[in-house]
């Protein structure tokens, strides 16, 4: 029995370290896709074989200058742009565009109790994502310390994007509370994003 228990502990540690881990949501930056105190499962293996893709929800180690609390190392956001992408806010219909294609974010942007939905962004920006980096945004745009908010602070594209190497894994399911169980799939609006235009 002690041997079996030891093996079980080792297997559990290996799974948590290399394959899958649960994360607790401490803030409202992804509401209502993810609410405060939700728990999600994160696939830590998937990005060993490919890079994160647009629309995926990722957990990453945040740069120190992004953190209001130095102890809060792990952030969770949605990938909007990947390396090489041209991301702009906003077009005439107030939509963010990725490589000149507007994305419809109404399925996941935060809506308050009065039924008013967050704007895609209250700030204008026109950026090119560096190779090997990611432009990430929270679904609760008015309460998210993300790439947009840090770009407004620093006016520096490297300080406002996340290195692919900083990504811990892909959040793929909400597991707690039970009545919040749901798959975290990529919205259709991220289908068929074109290749980036030629950079001027």
N, C-alpha and C positions, 0 to 999 in steps of 0.2 A: 504493500500500500504506500509506504513512504516513497518508493521509487516511482510509482505511478503519479503521485502528487507532484514530485519533482519534475517529471517529464511534462505534466500538464502546465506547471508554472513556466517552464522554459518555452514551451510552445506558445503560451499566451503572450509572453514577452516578445518572442520573435514576431508573432502576428502584429502586435501593437507597434513594434519598431519599424517593420518593413512592409506590412501588407495593409492593415486597416486600423483605424483609431476613431474613437468617438470624441467629439468636441462639443463643448457647452457654449451657447451664444450669450455673451454678456451684455450686449448693447442693442439698440434699435436701428442700427445702420442698414440692416437688410430687411426691415419690416415691409410688408407682412409675408414675404417669402419665407423669412425666418424671424420668429419673434424671440424676445428676451426669454432666456431659460429653455429654449428648445435645445434638443441634442441632435446632432447630425453624425452620420457615419462618413468617414473620409477614406477614399481609396488612395493609399500611399504608393502603390506599385505602378499605376497606370502611366505616370509621367516618366517612368524609367524607359518607356518604349516610344513615347511621343511627347510633344510639347502641348501645353494647354491650348484650347481652342476657344474662339469667340462664343460668348453666351454661357460658358461653364462657370460654376461657382467654385472658387478655389480657397483653400486655406494656405496662408503664407506667413513667413517670418517678416514682420514689418520693420522697415528702417527705424532706427531710434528716433529720428526727428518727426516721424509720423505719430508717435505714441504720446498721449496725454499722461499715461501712467507707464513709467519705465518697465513695470512688471508685466504689462500686457503685450506679450511678444507676438502672439498669433492673431492675425486678422482674417476675416472672411469677406470676400467681395465677388462681384461678377466680372468676368473678363469681357471688355468691350472691344479692345483693339490689341492685335498681336504685332510682333516685329514687322516693320515696313508699312503698316497701315497708316492711312490718312484719316484722322478722326476730327470731325468739325461739329461745333454747335453754334448755331442751329440753322436749319433751312427755313423757308417761308412758312412752313406748317409747324415750326418749333420742334423739329425732330433732329436728333443727332444723326449724322451721316458717317458711314464707314466706307471709305473708298468710293465716295459719291453716291452710295446707296443709303436711302433713309431707313432707319430701323424703327419699327413700331414697338414701343416699350410699354404700352398700356396694360399688357397682361401681367406685368410684375412690378411696376412702379407703385410706391406707397400711396394709399388713399386714406385720408383722415376720417374721423367719425362723421363729419358732415358731408362726406362723399366727394371732397375736393382732392384731386390727384396731384402729386408733386410734378413740377415741370421737369423735363429731362435734365435741364441745368438752368440755374439762374445767372450763370456767367457764360460769356462767349469765349470760345477757344478754337484754335485751328492748329493742330499738332500732327507731327509724324512720329510714330512710335519707333524708337531705336531697335535695331535687331537684338534679339536676345532679351527683350524686355516686354512688359505687358502694361496696357492702360486699363485700370480696374476702377469700378464704381459700385457704390452701394445702391440697393434698390430704393432705400429711403434717402433720396438725394439731399433733402434739406437737413439731414442729420448724419451725414457720412463723411468721415475724414478719409478721402480717397484720392485718386489721381487728379481729379478736377480741383478739389479743394487745395491740394498741395501745389498744383501748378499755379493757382492764383497766389499762393504764398511765396513761392520761390522763383517763379518764371523760369524754371529749369526743367527740361524734359526728363533728364536722368533722375533728378531728385523726386520727380512726381510719377515715375513709373516703377514697376517691380521687376527685378531680375527673375528670369525663368528659374534660375538655380535656387531662388528663395522660396519657391512653391513647395509646400509640404504634400499636398494632395488635392484630389477632387472630391467635393462634397456631393454625394449622390442620393442620399435618402435622409429624411427626418424621421428619427426613431422615438422621440419623446417630446411632449406627452403623447400618449397613444392616439388621442383624437386628432393629433396634428400629423400623423404618419402620412408621408407622401414621397414619391420619387421626385428628385430635383433634375428634371430634364432640361435640355437646351430649347428655348423658344424658337418657333419656326422662323421668326424674323431674321435670325442669323443664317438661314439657308442662303446659299448662292451669293454670298458677298464676293464681289469681283476682286481681281488682283488690284493692288494699289496702282493709281495712275502714276505717270512719270513725274518724278519730283522736280519742281522748278529749280 
